[in-house]
Amino acid sequence: MRSPHGFPRYRVQEQVLTRPPGYHRRLNLARRGRFGIILLYHQHSRLPP
């Protein structure tokens, strides 16, 4: 019997690789709300222009 957590988890990682950079950050922003904005700002400040 296959474990239900194995396949979906691999699927999520694959999507992140295929999606353009910054997509998962947008999800975190919507998920965390105001706190996510602070995190997003710090992440963008570390990234090159």
C-alpha positions in Angstrom: 0.0 0.0 0.0 1.5 3.3 -1.1 1.8 6.0 1.5 -0.6 9.0 0.8 2.0 11.6 1.8 4.8 10.4 -0.5 3.3 11.2 -3.9 1.7 14.6 -3.1 4.9 15.9 -1.5 6.9 15.0 -4.6 4.3 16.6 -6.7 4.6 19.9 -4.8 8.3 20.0 -5.2 8.0 19.4 -8.9 5.6 22.3 -9.3 7.9 24.6 -7.4 10.7 23.7 -9.8 8.5 24.3 -12.9 6.9 27.5 -11.6 8.8 30.8 -12.2 10.8 32.2 -9.3 8.8 34.2 -6.8 5.6 32.1 -7.2 5.9 30.3 -3.9 6.8 33.7 -2.2 3.5 35.0 -3.4 1.7 32.0 -1.8 3.5 32.7 1.4 2.6 36.3 1.3 -1.1 35.5 0.9 -0.8 32.8 3.6 0.9 34.9 6.3 -0.6 38.3 5.5 1.1 41.3 7.0 3.9 39.2 8.5 4.5 37.7 5.0 5.1 41.2 3.6 8.0 41.7 6.0 9.5 38.3 5.0 9.0 39.1 1.4 10.7 42.4 1.7 13.8 40.8 3.4 14.0 38.1 0.8 13.8 40.6 -2.1 16.5 42.8 -0.5 18.9 39.8 -0.5 18.2 39.0 -4.1 20.1 40.8 -6.9 18.2 43.4 -8.9 
